[in-house]
Amino acid sequence: MSSFCFPPGEQPSVAVAATEARFPVHRIYCVGRNYAEHVREMGTDPAHAAPVFFMKPADAVVPSGCAVPYPQATAELHHEIELVVALKSGGRDIAAAAALAHVFGYAAGNDLTRRDLQNAAKARGEPWDAAKGFDRSAPIGTIRPVALGHVRAGRIWLKVNGELRQEADVSQMLFDVPQVIAALSKLYELKGGDLIFTGTPAGVAALEVGDEVEGGIEGLPVLRHTLAAP
């Protein structure tokens, strides 16, 4: 029987509404440029042919109610409220018509972004990894199981210190949940435990130490976290 060289790390997981059981995180996939107004505010054309994907490490998840230390190597940390899809199963080349059968539930998430690093990477034609996939970069609310219904529309919003910064409707996504799952499954073998951050609407802006962040999606548990000193 094999053994580890040293004790393995704790399994990243997310709380699930109305149960003590937790959702084990396998991978975190993210969609960029999925709301037209956000695409425009970032200086690009929303008329693109396919969704843009990137990833975060599984242990980047932070539960609602926690303090997120301001990350190192940035002076411009931005919030990005997003609908998160939690998968219970997966596969390759999933048809959009069959995609929702793989969904376990939904949550609100904040795709924290080191915007200055992202802008520098874009200018040099480099990947976004350091800008997106850093420690504690994925605060996420409690997952609401799909038994209570799929999220196809509804208000998505984010406030900082009580001030509304982002507001839109999930129905405004350029690529809906089935399309996102289908497109991802052509690039990766999806599995139960995968989380998919589906993109953010317009209104992204910088956060400061001491900020209180609150965000949500209609019908889902509200996500709350603060920004702590580094």
C-alpha atoms as an extended CHARMM CRD file, in Angstrom:
* protein
*
       230  EXT
         1         1  MET       CA              0.0000000000        0.0000000000        0.0000000000  PROA      1               0.0000000000
         2         2  SER       CA              1.4710000000        3.3750000000       -1.0000000000  PROA      2               0.0000000000
         3         3  SER       CA              1.8860000000        6.2610000000        1.4180000000  PROA      3               0.0000000000
         4         4  PHE       CA              2.5930000000        9.9720000000        1.1100000000  PROA      4               0.0000000000
         5         5  CYS       CA              5.9880000000       11.5720000000        1.7040000000  PROA      5               0.0000000000
         6         6  PHE       CA              4.2490000000       13.9990000000        4.0660000000  PROA      6               0.0000000000
         7         7  PRO       CA              0.6180000000       14.5240000000        5.1100000000  PROA      7               0.0000000000
         8         8  PRO       CA             -1.4950000000       15.8100000000        2.1970000000  PROA      8               0.0000000000
         9         9  GLY       CA             -3.2460000000       19.1510000000        2.4420000000  PROA      9               0.0000000000
        10        10  GLU       CA             -6.8760000000       19.5440000000        3.4370000000  PROA      10              0.0000000000
        11        11  GLN       CA             -9.4610000000       18.9810000000        0.6990000000  PROA      11              0.0000000000
        12        12  PRO       CA            -10.8160000000       22.3860000000       -0.4230000000  PROA      12              0.0000000000
        13        13  SER       CA            -14.5980000000       22.4780000000       -0.0170000000  PROA      13              0.0000000000
        14        14  VAL       CA            -17.6160000000       24.7890000000       -0.0110000000  PROA      14              0.0000000000
        15        15  ALA       CA            -20.6480000000       24.8920000000        2.2860000000  PROA      15              0.0000000000
        16        16  VAL       CA            -23.9670000000       23.6180000000        0.9140000000  PROA      16              0.0000000000
        17        17  ALA       CA            -27.2750000000       25.1280000000        2.0100000000  PROA      17              0.0000000000
        18        18  ALA       CA            -29.4860000000       23.1620000000        4.4220000000  PROA      18              0.0000000000
        19        19  THR       CA            -26.9450000000       20.3930000000        5.0480000000  PROA      19              0.0000000000
        20        20  GLU       CA            -23.7720000000       19.6720000000        6.9970000000  PROA      20              0.0000000000
        21        21  ALA       CA            -22.2770000000       17.9790000000        3.9210000000  PROA      21              0.0000000000
        22        22  ARG       CA            -19.7220000000       20.0030000000        1.9620000000  PROA      22              0.0000000000
        23        23  PHE       CA            -18.9970000000       20.2810000000       -1.7560000000  PROA      23              0.0000000000
        24        24  PRO       CA            -15.4490000000       18.9780000000       -2.5150000000  PROA      24              0.0000000000
        25        25  VAL       CA            -13.6530000000       21.2460000000       -4.9960000000  PROA      25              0.0000000000
        26        26  HSD       CA            -11.8500000000       19.5700000000       -7.8910000000  PROA      26              0.0000000000
        27        27  ARG       CA            -10.9970000000       22.4930000000      -10.2020000000  PROA      27              0.0000000000
        28        28  ILE       CA            -12.0360000000       26.1270000000      -10.5760000000  PROA      28              0.0000000000
        29        29  TYR       CA            -12.7200000000       27.2620000000      -14.1450000000  PROA      29              0.0000000000
        30        30  CYS       CA            -13.4830000000       30.8990000000      -14.9310000000  PROA      30              0.0000000000
        31        31  VAL       CA            -15.0580000000       32.6490000000      -17.9040000000  PROA      31              0.0000000000
        32        32  GLY       CA            -13.7710000000       36.0360000000      -19.0200000000  PROA      32              0.0000000000
        33        33  ARG       CA            -15.6850000000       38.6340000000      -21.0210000000  PROA      33              0.0000000000
        34        34  ASN       CA            -19.1780000000       37.1940000000      -20.6040000000  PROA      34              0.0000000000
        35        35  TYR       CA            -21.1660000000       40.4320000000      -20.1560000000  PROA      35              0.0000000000
        36        36  ALA       CA            -21.0880000000       42.9270000000      -23.0350000000  PROA      36              0.0000000000
        37        37  GLU       CA            -20.8510000000       46.0600000000      -20.8680000000  PROA      37              0.0000000000
        38        38  HSD       CA            -17.9370000000       44.6220000000      -18.8960000000  PROA      38              0.0000000000
        39        39  VAL       CA            -16.1780000000       43.6980000000      -22.1400000000  PROA      39              0.0000000000
        40        40  ARG       CA            -16.5580000000       47.2920000000      -23.2840000000  PROA      40              0.0000000000
        41        41  GLU       CA            -15.3570000000       48.7620000000      -19.9740000000  PROA      41              0.0000000000
        42        42  MET       CA            -12.2210000000       46.6290000000      -20.3380000000  PROA      42              0.0000000000
        43        43  GLY       CA            -11.6230000000       48.1790000000      -23.7580000000  PROA      43              0.0000000000
        44        44  THR       CA            -12.4920000000       45.2930000000      -26.0720000000  PROA      44              0.0000000000
        45        45  ASP       CA            -15.2910000000       44.3080000000      -28.4590000000  PROA      45              0.0000000000
        46        46  PRO       CA            -18.0100000000       41.9780000000      -27.0880000000  PROA      46              0.0000000000
        47        47  ALA       CA            -18.5310000000       40.4360000000      -30.5490000000  PROA      47              0.0000000000
        48        48  HSD       CA            -16.1450000000       37.5310000000      -29.9440000000  PROA      48              0.0000000000
        49        49  ALA       CA            -16.7520000000       34.0490000000      -31.3100000000  PROA      49              0.0000000000
        50        50  ALA       CA            -16.0430000000       31.8640000000      -28.2800000000  PROA      50              0.0000000000
        51        51  PRO       CA            -15.8340000000       32.1930000000      -24.4930000000  PROA      51              0.0000000000
        52        52  VAL       CA            -12.4500000000       32.9590000000      -22.8920000000  PROA      52              0.0000000000
        53        53  PHE       CA            -11.3910000000       30.5720000000      -20.1010000000  PROA      53              0.0000000000
        54        54  PHE       CA             -8.7870000000       30.6580000000      -17.3390000000  PROA      54              0.0000000000
        55        55  MET       CA             -8.3370000000       28.7950000000      -14.0470000000  PROA      55              0.0000000000
        56        56  LYS       CA             -7.7700000000       29.3070000000      -10.3460000000  PROA      56              0.0000000000
        57        57  PRO       CA             -6.3200000000       26.7240000000       -7.9320000000  PROA      57              0.0000000000
        58        58  ALA       CA             -8.8900000000       24.7020000000       -5.9980000000  PROA      58              0.0000000000
        59        59  ASP       CA             -7.5940000000       25.9870000000       -2.6670000000  PROA      59              0.0000000000
        60        60  ALA       CA             -8.2550000000       29.6090000000       -3.6940000000  PROA      60              0.0000000000
        61        61  VAL       CA            -11.8110000000       29.2650000000       -2.3050000000  PROA      61              0.0000000000
        62        62  VAL       CA            -12.6650000000       31.4340000000        0.7090000000  PROA      62              0.0000000000
        63        63  PRO       CA            -15.9700000000       30.9490000000        2.5690000000  PROA      63              0.0000000000
        64        64  SER       CA            -18.4860000000       33.7110000000        3.0570000000  PROA      64              0.0000000000
        65        65  GLY       CA            -17.9750000000       35.7100000000        6.2350000000  PROA      65              0.0000000000
        66        66  CYS       CA            -14.1890000000       35.5830000000        6.1840000000  PROA      66              0.0000000000
        67        67  ALA       CA            -11.5560000000       38.2970000000        5.9390000000  PROA      67              0.0000000000
        68        68  VAL       CA             -9.4090000000       38.1360000000        2.7980000000  PROA      68              0.0000000000
        69        69  PRO       CA             -5.8800000000       39.4810000000        3.2950000000  PROA      69              0.0000000000
        70        70  TYR       CA             -4.9440000000       42.0580000000        0.6660000000  PROA      70              0.0000000000
        71        71  PRO       CA             -2.7400000000       40.0470000000       -1.7340000000  PROA      71              0.0000000000
        72        72  GLN       CA              0.9130000000       40.7320000000       -2.3210000000  PROA      72              0.0000000000
        73        73  ALA       CA              2.4070000000       42.0640000000       -5.5640000000  PROA      73              0.0000000000
        74        74  THR       CA             -0.5300000000       44.3300000000       -6.4510000000  PROA      74              0.0000000000
        75        75  ALA       CA             -1.7220000000       47.8740000000       -5.8430000000  PROA      75              0.0000000000
        76        76  GLU       CA             -4.9810000000       47.4140000000       -7.7640000000  PROA      76              0.0000000000
        77        77  LEU       CA             -7.1430000000       44.5780000000       -6.4760000000  PROA      77              0.0000000000
        78        78  HSD       CA            -10.5430000000       44.4760000000       -8.2150000000  PROA      78              0.0000000000
        79        79  HSD       CA            -13.8390000000       42.8040000000       -7.3050000000  PROA      79              0.0000000000
        80        80  GLU       CA            -15.8160000000       40.7810000000       -9.8870000000  PROA      80              0.0000000000
        81        81  ILE       CA            -19.1540000000       39.3570000000       -8.7280000000  PROA      81              0.0000000000
        82        82  GLU       CA            -20.1360000000       36.1950000000      -10.6190000000  PROA      82              0.0000000000
        83        83  LEU       CA            -22.6350000000       33.3480000000      -10.7950000000  PROA      83              0.0000000000
        84        84  VAL       CA            -20.7940000000       30.1410000000       -9.8750000000  PROA      84              0.0000000000
        85        85  VAL       CA            -21.9170000000       26.7610000000      -11.1970000000  PROA      85              0.0000000000
        86        86  ALA       CA            -21.0540000000       23.6830000000       -9.1120000000  PROA      86              0.0000000000
        87        87  LEU       CA            -20.9080000000       20.3820000000      -11.0270000000  PROA      87              0.0000000000
        88        88  LYS       CA            -21.9010000000       16.9690000000       -9.6220000000  PROA      88              0.0000000000
        89        89  SER       CA            -20.6590000000       15.0770000000      -12.6990000000  PROA      89              0.0000000000
        90        90  GLY       CA            -18.9410000000       15.7890000000      -15.9840000000  PROA      90              0.0000000000
        91        91  GLY       CA            -17.3740000000       14.3080000000      -19.0550000000  PROA      91              0.0000000000
        92        92  ARG       CA            -16.0280000000       15.3070000000      -22.4570000000  PROA      92              0.0000000000
        93        93  ASP       CA            -17.8900000000       16.8870000000      -25.3820000000  PROA      93              0.0000000000
        94        94  ILE       CA            -21.0660000000       17.4860000000      -23.4010000000  PROA      94              0.0000000000
        95        95  ALA       CA            -23.9380000000       18.7500000000      -25.5450000000  PROA      95              0.0000000000
        96        96  ALA       CA            -25.4530000000       22.0550000000      -24.4200000000  PROA      96              0.0000000000
        97        97  ALA       CA            -28.8740000000       20.3920000000      -24.3430000000  PROA      97              0.0000000000
        98        98  ALA       CA            -27.6020000000       17.8780000000      -21.7610000000  PROA      98              0.0000000000
        99        99  ALA       CA            -25.3590000000       20.2220000000      -19.7700000000  PROA      99              0.0000000000
       100       100  LEU       CA            -27.7270000000       21.1340000000      -16.9320000000  PROA      100             0.0000000000
       101       101  ALA       CA            -27.9950000000       17.4800000000      -15.9000000000  PROA      101             0.0000000000
       102       102  HSD       CA            -24.4250000000       17.7760000000      -14.5810000000  PROA      102             0.0000000000
       103       103  VAL       CA            -25.1480000000       20.7530000000      -12.3000000000  PROA      103             0.0000000000
       104       104  PHE       CA            -25.2110000000       20.2120000000       -8.5270000000  PROA      104             0.0000000000
       105       105  GLY       CA            -26.0260000000       23.7930000000       -7.5790000000  PROA      105             0.0000000000
       106       106  TYR       CA            -25.2370000000       27.4940000000       -7.7820000000  PROA      106             0.0000000000
       107       107  ALA       CA            -23.5030000000       30.1210000000       -5.6590000000  PROA      107             0.0000000000
       108       108  ALA       CA            -22.3390000000       33.7200000000       -5.7260000000  PROA      108             0.0000000000
       109       109  GLY       CA            -18.5870000000       34.2030000000       -6.1220000000  PROA      109             0.0000000000
       110       110  ASN       CA            -16.0780000000       37.0330000000       -6.2840000000  PROA      110             0.0000000000
       111       111  ASP       CA            -13.3400000000       36.5860000000       -8.8890000000  PROA      111             0.0000000000
       112       112  LEU       CA            -10.7200000000       38.7550000000       -7.1840000000  PROA      112             0.0000000000
       113       113  THR       CA             -8.2710000000       40.1140000000       -9.7470000000  PROA      113             0.0000000000
       114       114  ARG       CA             -4.8530000000       41.7790000000       -9.5260000000  PROA      114             0.0000000000
       115       115  ARG       CA             -5.8250000000       44.2070000000      -12.2780000000  PROA      115             0.0000000000
       116       116  ASP       CA             -2.4350000000       45.8710000000      -12.6080000000  PROA      116             0.0000000000
       117       117  LEU       CA             -0.8010000000       42.4920000000      -13.1970000000  PROA      117             0.0000000000
       118       118  GLN       CA             -3.5370000000       41.5120000000      -15.6510000000  PROA      118             0.0000000000
       119       119  ASN       CA             -3.1490000000       44.7300000000      -17.6640000000  PROA      119             0.0000000000
       120       120  ALA       CA              0.6280000000       44.2730000000      -17.7960000000  PROA      120             0.0000000000
       121       121  ALA       CA              0.2200000000       40.6520000000      -18.9290000000  PROA      121             0.0000000000
       122       122  LYS       CA             -2.2460000000       41.6850000000      -21.6450000000  PROA      122             0.0000000000
       123       123  ALA       CA              0.1590000000       44.3510000000      -22.9200000000  PROA      123             0.0000000000
       124       124  ARG       CA              2.9380000000       41.7710000000      -23.1990000000  PROA      124             0.0000000000
       125       125  GLY       CA              0.6990000000       39.0440000000      -24.6280000000  PROA      125             0.0000000000
       126       126  GLU       CA              1.2820000000       36.8640000000      -21.5600000000  PROA      126             0.0000000000
       127       127  PRO       CA             -1.0970000000       34.5640000000      -19.6070000000  PROA      127             0.0000000000
       128       128  TRP       CA             -3.2760000000       35.9000000000      -16.7670000000  PROA      128             0.0000000000
       129       129  ASP       CA             -2.2520000000       33.2860000000      -14.1840000000  PROA      129             0.0000000000
       130       130  ALA       CA             -0.5820000000       35.6330000000      -11.6920000000  PROA      130             0.0000000000
       131       131  ALA       CA             -3.4400000000       38.1220000000      -12.0180000000  PROA      131             0.0000000000
       132       132  LYS       CA             -6.2340000000       35.6060000000      -11.4410000000  PROA      132             0.0000000000
       133       133  GLY       CA             -4.9700000000       32.4030000000       -9.8030000000  PROA      133             0.0000000000
       134       134  PHE       CA             -3.4600000000       33.6650000000       -6.5590000000  PROA      134             0.0000000000
       135       135  ASP       CA             -4.0600000000       32.6360000000       -2.9410000000  PROA      135             0.0000000000
       136       136  ARG       CA             -7.5880000000       33.2690000000       -1.6000000000  PROA      136             0.0000000000
       137       137  SER       CA             -8.6930000000       34.7620000000       -4.9320000000  PROA      137             0.0000000000
       138       138  ALA       CA            -12.0810000000       32.9860000000       -5.0000000000  PROA      138             0.0000000000
       139       139  PRO       CA            -14.4380000000       34.0000000000       -2.1810000000  PROA      139             0.0000000000
       140       140  ILE       CA            -17.6410000000       31.9980000000       -2.6080000000  PROA      140             0.0000000000
       141       141  GLY       CA            -21.0110000000       31.8900000000       -0.9120000000  PROA      141             0.0000000000
       142       142  THR       CA            -22.9590000000       28.8450000000        0.2150000000  PROA      142             0.0000000000
       143       143  ILE       CA            -24.0320000000       26.6060000000       -2.6710000000  PROA      143             0.0000000000
       144       144  ARG       CA            -27.7770000000       26.3170000000       -3.2490000000  PROA      144             0.0000000000
       145       145  PRO       CA            -28.6050000000       22.8460000000       -4.6260000000  PROA      145             0.0000000000
       146       146  VAL       CA            -30.2290000000       22.6430000000       -8.0500000000  PROA      146             0.0000000000
       147       147  ALA       CA            -33.2700000000       20.9530000000       -6.5240000000  PROA      147             0.0000000000
       148       148  LEU       CA            -34.4560000000       24.5030000000       -5.8140000000  PROA      148             0.0000000000
       149       149  GLY       CA            -34.2010000000       25.3940000000       -9.5000000000  PROA      149             0.0000000000
       150       150  HSD       CA            -31.6590000000       26.3980000000      -12.1240000000  PROA      150             0.0000000000
       151       151  VAL       CA            -30.4530000000       29.9840000000      -12.3680000000  PROA      151             0.0000000000
       152       152  ARG       CA            -31.2730000000       31.3000000000      -15.8210000000  PROA      152             0.0000000000
       153       153  ALA       CA            -32.0010000000       34.9150000000      -14.9030000000  PROA      153             0.0000000000
       154       154  GLY       CA            -32.0910000000       37.2080000000      -11.8970000000  PROA      154             0.0000000000
       155       155  ARG       CA            -30.3860000000       40.2720000000      -10.4760000000  PROA      155             0.0000000000
       156       156  ILE       CA            -26.6370000000       40.0150000000       -9.8820000000  PROA      156             0.0000000000
       157       157  TRP       CA            -25.0870000000       42.7580000000       -7.7560000000  PROA      157             0.0000000000
       158       158  LEU       CA            -22.1560000000       43.7850000000       -5.5650000000  PROA      158             0.0000000000
       159       159  LYS       CA            -21.7820000000       46.4770000000       -2.9070000000  PROA      159             0.0000000000
       160       160  VAL       CA            -18.6460000000       47.8080000000       -1.2240000000  PROA      160             0.0000000000
       161       161  ASN       CA            -19.2190000000       49.4960000000        2.1570000000  PROA      161             0.0000000000
       162       162  GLY       CA            -22.9140000000       49.6450000000        1.2880000000  PROA      162             0.0000000000
       163       163  GLU       CA            -22.3600000000       51.3980000000       -2.0510000000  PROA      163             0.0000000000
       164       164  LEU       CA            -23.7200000000       49.6030000000       -5.1180000000  PROA      164             0.0000000000
       165       165  ARG       CA            -20.9530000000       49.0540000000       -7.6820000000  PROA      165             0.0000000000
       166       166  GLN       CA            -22.1130000000       46.2340000000       -9.9200000000  PROA      166             0.0000000000
       167       167  GLU       CA            -25.6430000000       45.4100000000      -11.0400000000  PROA      167             0.0000000000
       168       168  ALA       CA            -27.0190000000       43.4500000000      -14.0050000000  PROA      168             0.0000000000
       169       169  ASP       CA            -29.1120000000       40.3820000000      -14.7780000000  PROA      169             0.0000000000
       170       170  VAL       CA            -27.7320000000       36.8630000000      -15.2300000000  PROA      170             0.0000000000
       171       171  SER       CA            -29.7860000000       36.5920000000      -18.4220000000  PROA      171             0.0000000000
       172       172  GLN       CA            -27.4280000000       39.1590000000      -19.9860000000  PROA      172             0.0000000000
       173       173  MET       CA            -24.5260000000       36.6990000000      -20.1250000000  PROA      173             0.0000000000
       174       174  LEU       CA            -23.1870000000       36.3610000000      -23.6660000000  PROA      174             0.0000000000
       175       175  PHE       CA            -22.8020000000       32.6020000000      -23.0820000000  PROA      175             0.0000000000
       176       176  ASP       CA            -25.3470000000       30.9600000000      -20.7870000000  PROA      176             0.0000000000
       177       177  VAL       CA            -24.6020000000       28.0990000000      -18.3820000000  PROA      177             0.0000000000
       178       178  PRO       CA            -25.2930000000       25.2320000000      -20.8510000000  PROA      178             0.0000000000
       179       179  GLN       CA            -23.1180000000       26.9090000000      -23.5020000000  PROA      179             0.0000000000
       180       180  VAL       CA            -20.2890000000       27.4460000000      -21.0160000000  PROA      180             0.0000000000
       181       181  ILE       CA            -20.3550000000       23.8290000000      -19.8290000000  PROA      181             0.0000000000
       182       182  ALA       CA            -20.4430000000       22.5410000000      -23.4100000000  PROA      182             0.0000000000
       183       183  ALA       CA            -17.5380000000       24.7510000000      -24.4860000000  PROA      183             0.0000000000
       184       184  LEU       CA            -15.4240000000       23.8370000000      -21.4280000000  PROA      184             0.0000000000
       185       185  SER       CA            -16.0060000000       20.1290000000      -22.0000000000  PROA      185             0.0000000000
       186       186  LYS       CA            -14.3990000000       20.4150000000      -25.4270000000  PROA      186             0.0000000000
       187       187  LEU       CA            -11.1900000000       21.6120000000      -23.7500000000  PROA      187             0.0000000000
       188       188  TYR       CA            -11.1590000000       19.6200000000      -20.4930000000  PROA      188             0.0000000000
       189       189  GLU       CA            -12.7070000000       16.4950000000      -19.0260000000  PROA      189             0.0000000000
       190       190  LEU       CA            -15.1200000000       17.9920000000      -16.5210000000  PROA      190             0.0000000000
       191       191  LYS       CA            -15.7030000000       16.2060000000      -13.2230000000  PROA      191             0.0000000000
       192       192  GLY       CA            -17.9180000000       16.3590000000      -10.1770000000  PROA      192             0.0000000000
       193       193  GLY       CA            -16.4220000000       18.9380000000       -7.8380000000  PROA      193             0.0000000000
       194       194  ASP       CA            -15.6520000000       21.4590000000      -10.5730000000  PROA      194             0.0000000000
       195       195  LEU       CA            -16.6800000000       25.0740000000       -9.9960000000  PROA      195             0.0000000000
       196       196  ILE       CA            -17.2940000000       27.4250000000      -12.9190000000  PROA      196             0.0000000000
       197       197  PHE       CA            -17.1900000000       31.1870000000      -12.3500000000  PROA      197             0.0000000000
       198       198  THR       CA            -19.2830000000       32.4320000000      -15.2740000000  PROA      198             0.0000000000
       199       199  GLY       CA            -18.0870000000       36.0210000000      -15.7330000000  PROA      199             0.0000000000
       200       200  THR       CA            -18.7900000000       39.4330000000      -14.2480000000  PROA      200             0.0000000000
       201       201  PRO       CA            -20.9450000000       42.3940000000      -15.3060000000  PROA      201             0.0000000000
       202       202  ALA       CA            -19.7190000000       45.9750000000      -15.6310000000  PROA      202             0.0000000000
       203       203  GLY       CA            -18.6840000000       48.0820000000      -12.6480000000  PROA      203             0.0000000000
       204       204  VAL       CA            -15.4750000000       46.3590000000      -11.5360000000  PROA      204             0.0000000000
       205       205  ALA       CA            -13.3170000000       48.6190000000       -9.3630000000  PROA      205             0.0000000000
       206       206  ALA       CA            -10.5360000000       48.6310000000       -6.7840000000  PROA      206             0.0000000000
       207       207  LEU       CA            -10.8240000000       47.4010000000       -3.2140000000  PROA      207             0.0000000000
       208       208  GLU       CA             -8.9600000000       48.7640000000       -0.1880000000  PROA      208             0.0000000000
       209       209  VAL       CA             -7.9840000000       47.3320000000        3.1820000000  PROA      209             0.0000000000
       210       210  GLY       CA            -10.9730000000       47.5720000000        5.4980000000  PROA      210             0.0000000000
       211       211  ASP       CA            -13.5990000000       47.3620000000        2.7440000000  PROA      211             0.0000000000
       212       212  GLU       CA            -16.7400000000       45.3480000000        3.4380000000  PROA      212             0.0000000000
       213       213  VAL       CA            -17.8760000000       43.4580000000        0.3340000000  PROA      213             0.0000000000
       214       214  GLU       CA            -21.3840000000       42.1020000000       -0.1400000000  PROA      214             0.0000000000
       215       215  GLY       CA            -22.6470000000       40.4870000000       -3.3170000000  PROA      215             0.0000000000
       216       216  GLY       CA            -25.3680000000       38.2170000000       -4.5170000000  PROA      216             0.0000000000
       217       217  ILE       CA            -27.5840000000       36.7340000000       -7.1560000000  PROA      217             0.0000000000
       218       218  GLU       CA            -31.3560000000       36.5800000000       -6.8770000000  PROA      218             0.0000000000
       219       219  GLY       CA            -32.4200000000       33.4140000000       -5.0850000000  PROA      219             0.0000000000
       220       220  LEU       CA            -28.9320000000       32.4770000000       -3.8300000000  PROA      220             0.0000000000
       221       221  PRO       CA            -27.2450000000       32.9990000000       -0.4440000000  PROA      221             0.0000000000
       222       222  VAL       CA            -25.4840000000       36.3690000000       -0.2020000000  PROA      222             0.0000000000
       223       223  LEU       CA            -21.6680000000       36.3830000000       -0.2140000000  PROA      223             0.0000000000
       224       224  ARG       CA            -19.9640000000       38.6260000000        2.3460000000  PROA      224             0.0000000000
       225       225  HSD       CA            -16.2970000000       39.1770000000        3.0760000000  PROA      225             0.0000000000
       226       226  THR       CA            -13.9290000000       41.9160000000        4.1660000000  PROA      226             0.0000000000
       227       227  LEU       CA            -10.4690000000       43.0270000000        3.0130000000  PROA      227             0.0000000000
       228       228  ALA       CA             -7.8640000000       42.6650000000        5.7380000000  PROA      228             0.0000000000
       229       229  ALA       CA             -4.3110000000       43.9690000000        5.9600000000  PROA      229             0.0000000000
       230       230  PRO       CA             -1.7150000000       41.9370000000        4.0370000000  PROA      230             0.0000000000
